[in-house]
Each structure stands twice: as C-alpha cells, then as structure tokens.
Amino acid sequence: MNKQLVLNTLAAGLLSLMTVGGALAQSAKPAQELNLYSARHYQTDELLYAGFTKQTGIKINRIEASDNALIERLKSEGAKSPADVILLVDAARLWRAEKDGMFQPIQSAFIDERIPENLRAKADGGGNTWVGYSTRARVIVYNKARVKPENVTTYEKLADPINKGQVCTRSGSHPYMLSLVGAMIDRRGEAATEAWAKGMVANQARAPRGGDTDQIKAVAAGECGVALTNSYYLVRLMRSTKPEDQALMAKVGFLWPNQATSGTHINIAGGGIAKNAPHPEAAKKFLEYLATDAAQAYFADGNNEWPAVVSVKVENPGLKQLGAFKVEDVSVAAMGRNQIAAQKILDRARFK
Ligand code: FE
C-alpha cells in the first residue's frame, strides 16, 4: 500500500468510526459474529452451534444450501463475500472449492493434533486449506436373492465379468464417484483404474442414474444385483421405522469392500476458512471448536457418520450395527487432486 492510500484508508476508517461512534459507545465491545456457509443441515445442529456460542459469545449466522448452490453463491459474491467458514461434503468438492480460490489456510496446532493427517489438505505455506470433520464409507449393497456376497467383496470385483448385468451406480460425474476413482488411481495407477472403469460399464444393469438411496432401492427391487452407497444412506434406511423401508432392507445385504486387501474407501465432510472472511479469528475458533469432543459427536451423529477425531465415540445404534472395518489408506488431498484424471478415465470408459 502506498502512503497516500494508507492515509485515504485511515481517513475513511475515521469517518466510519465517527458515524457509528454513538452505537459503539453504547455496547462495551462490538458484537462478535460468524457467517457460516454450510452444505449440512441436521437435527443435531442446534446443539452443535449453541455450544459454540455459549463457549465464545460468538453468534453464528447460517447460510444453508446444497453444495452446488453454496459454491455458486460464493462465486457470485466474489471478494465481497461475507462467508467466514465454508462447510462442504466430499473431498472432490472441497478440492474444487480450493482450486476456485475459496479458502485461506488455517494455522492451528489443535486441529493438527486432533484431526488425522490423511483427513486434512495441507496448505503449501503451512497449516491446512481444508479439514475433514466426519467420515463416511462407500459400501457395497447387494440383492440377497440375486447375488452371492463372495462375488462382490471388492470394488475391483464389481468390474469382473462374473457380475455382468448386475451393477448399478450413480453418475460418473458425481463427486462420490470421482473421489472413489481418485482414490483408486492413487492406489492402483491410471491404467488399472481405466480397465476397472471399462469393466464397470460392461457390467451395468442400467445407465447410471439417481442418488445413493435410489441405488439401494433398485437393489431391493431386483433391478440391480449390486450397487455402491455411502454408509449414512444405508444407516438411515436401517434405522427407519417405516414398514416399507424395513421390507426393502430385508432384501438387501451389505458388506465392507476390500477388507482382505486395501480397505474400504472413506470420504469426509469438512471445511475451511473462507478466502475473504470478515471474521477470520472467529472462523478459526469455530473450526477448532468442531474438532472438540462434544462438537465431533454432534457433527458426526447428525448424519450417522464417524467422528474424524478417532478417540471420540458416538452412541449410534445404526453405526454399531454396521460394526468395525478396515479403512483404505488414501489421503483426502490425493482424492481431490486426482479428480480431473478420474473424470477423464470415466469419460474414456463411457461411464455416463
Ligand atoms: Fe450424500
């Protein structure tokens, strides 16, 4: 900044101080607040956010929308965006937001100590660009009458000719697919992953469509023999008291993929500090709060997920029913990085 600019800025600052001076004089300190842009919305949110306000006195203003709607809003707001913290779902989306310049790094020894290294995207100059706060697994569901579980024990086996005409997935351009494929690229390389993608397409029971719950329903209906779903959709149906959901789930088996090999693919919900956050200190406090025991439990349990902090346990009957499993050892940053290569591979394989 040059001298004249500094003077102008100071003058403008003084002027605005004079205008609001009366208001400021009345309260001991300016009200602290935090603008949260979140793609998550669950029943436990009230407890989660009230806990933060109680601890810090910082009021949370929430903007809640789908991941895509939030990203569009942030783009249109640009440098004037009031966003302090951005919470998104899936490493592929978080990475995309990073590439679009939406985050600034967060430096926090507390976060580094609490959140496992593979669930954070480290920033070049130290700290993290974004941080995972809960984990979900990409599991295999199959029709018990149509498919032998031993034929679908791995992601790789879904592409084996033995499963011809059985496999259903959601779109190949959805972040959940891109992250899964991105992780496979990291683990097995591009050539093996492309061969797998082609095998998947050859085995499709129908053109990819719908969300994860639609895949589970299609498996139950026998339209598909086997499908992939995020664990929380499965848990939601497992915990449902509706007779139609219970009848549906009676037809569906589930298994943890790749238990004898690389482990089951996991992903995250997470977030970071917005690039132009008007309240960066409050943003840092909030992201640290999300890594505390109480907040971790609310955050994960609200969507039937696992806390990112391994020592935190949630009392969730659905997760208990799923049991423990071996987790794939791939970092969320690598999944994010690989998503462009993943999309190219899926396009070449004509995975729609
Ligand atoms: Fe989802």
Residues whose N, C-alpha, C, O or C-beta is under 5 A from the ligand:
A	BS01	FE	none
